[in-house]
Amino acid sequence: MIRAAALLAALLGLAGCMPTQTGFSQGASEIAGQRMGFVAEAVCLNNQTRQAQDRAARALSFPVVERDGAATIYVNPGTLTFMRIGPVPAQGVTIEDGSRIEVPAGIGCSVGSPAVGQVQANRLAGEILAPRLVDGSDTLRAPLGAGVNAAGGAGFFFEGLTVTLPLARTTFTDPETGEATGFDHPVILIVHN
């Protein structure tokens, strides 16, 4: 239980990492954050297999569903949120004791929004994990550690679950001018091991 308490303290501490400006209004950021947290929990965290995640995503009726190779991308332009279910590359993070945890490539479920910056994304990840740590959920059994990636994104590692916040790039193209604007932003990536 001491490790769970230490991880809970790390969750709360990491929630204040690295502020960034998103360029979106406060209202758009709040709506996108609420939707992002809900989808990350309802689809990615609560469903352990890709098939279950896809079923849960379809039940949320995202207006746009696209294929990207072996991945499926769900987009809600109204809330500026997207979810990607499919292959993810290997990733790693340095944890609080200075050692590095590496997560092998596999199938992951990520949720993000260009309207949500690093501080808000870290807070959302902590909010969906903290109640499960307090309740002793089987989902978060055997905490291995917590840390941050090079961009300031939190990482939480358990025996059967990894939650990290890598960066993604979303590009919007103006249909009238063809001009593209890109946003680098964090995503909450959940991988069930």
Disulfide bonds with the S-S distance in Angstrom:
Cys44-Cys109 2.00
